[in-house]
Amino acid sequence: LNATIPFMRISRSVSRYALMVQLSMAVLAGMGTAQLLRRTVADNPGPRLKVVTLLPPLLLTTALLSATLFESWVAPFPMSPPDTPAVYARLPEILPDLSSSGAVLNLPMNYDRPGYLLYQTVHQQPLTVAYISRDDPRTLTERVPLLQHFRHLGPDIIAGDPTTVGLTILQDLGVEAVVLDRYKMPGGQEREYTEALAHSLFAEESARYEDDRITIYSVPTVGQPQPYLMLGALHWGPLRMGEDGNRRRLIGQQKAKLHLQHGSAGQQLRLRYRSVTEGALELFNFDGTMQWQTLPPAPDGAEVTLVLADGQGLSLQASTADGVWIEAVALLDETS
């Protein structure tokens, strides 16, 4: 039932219906007690009920109420303090230049970890990544380079070196501290990729704090922001792996935006796409109000170079309902 009925499937766990079951049992218990009392009266139709006649149902009712109260009793339970590294309380001391609005990026972040919410109760800084119960494609972790790399432990469809634009992205997002927690990375690709990318990003910066578990970096100010691409919040499909090993995202007949940050008019963009069947790829200006190019169907894939005349980005849309796969987008420098 949990896998087939929609309103049950969204709960993710059948145990969440325990409260409704208990309330229903309370109603059934009341109905059963009333029925017992009616039977007692029917069996003893005298003008006045005797105490000995009412005693069995009263005892049964008392026992049921006692059992219900016992089940709901909030008994003292032995507890231990949750695991909170003491270094979070010292964050202002370790990073004296950390502003009150400076966000903390906790790593790893290949999936949402509720522990970061606990740590925030100590350091009181905004969070870059925390915990939500469901994947939301509108969040920046699915849309921005570097965060995409940390999330998927590899590149998304936005091609390029994430360390080149990483500090610019962190500065744009207001991130001032990056914290690596090795206890949350048991090993394998999760630890290897996350640590390698973080160390490469801060290759010219020394860690402000480091022990067996925690490493803390301060995000430096970027003098010359680097241009980078960012996926729009709507109408991009989830990241998928193609049969050829290329990562890709599907777009349909609703305009999906591609933002250009810190870019300039005339910026060149390389785009690789693949039609699902015979659908063409329609390109619009960033606002989506004017169509300026239609790329032909490419069931075997195709790559084109575009010029972003307005320096803001563009909107993409498939001409058919089955959509078009976008396999890679990359900014080109002046020498490309």
MOCORFEN-V167290 format. One record per helix or strand of 2 or more residues. SS is the DSSP state (alpha for helix, beta for strand). FROM is the first residue (numbers start at 1). TO is the last residue. If there is no record, write none. Layout:
ss=SS from=FROM to=TO
ss=SS from=FROM to=TO
This chain:
ss=alpha from=6 to=9
ss=alpha from=14 to=43
ss=alpha from=51 to=71
ss=alpha from=86 to=94
ss=beta from=103 to=107
ss=alpha from=115 to=123
ss=alpha from=140 to=142
ss=alpha from=147 to=152
ss=alpha from=162 to=172
ss=beta from=175 to=181
ss=alpha from=182 to=184
ss=alpha from=189 to=201
ss=beta from=209 to=210
ss=beta from=214 to=218
ss=beta from=228 to=231
ss=beta from=240 to=241
ss=beta from=247 to=251
ss=beta from=256 to=261
ss=beta from=267 to=275
ss=beta from=281 to=284
ss=beta from=291 to=295
ss=beta from=302 to=308
ss=beta from=313 to=318
ss=beta from=324 to=332
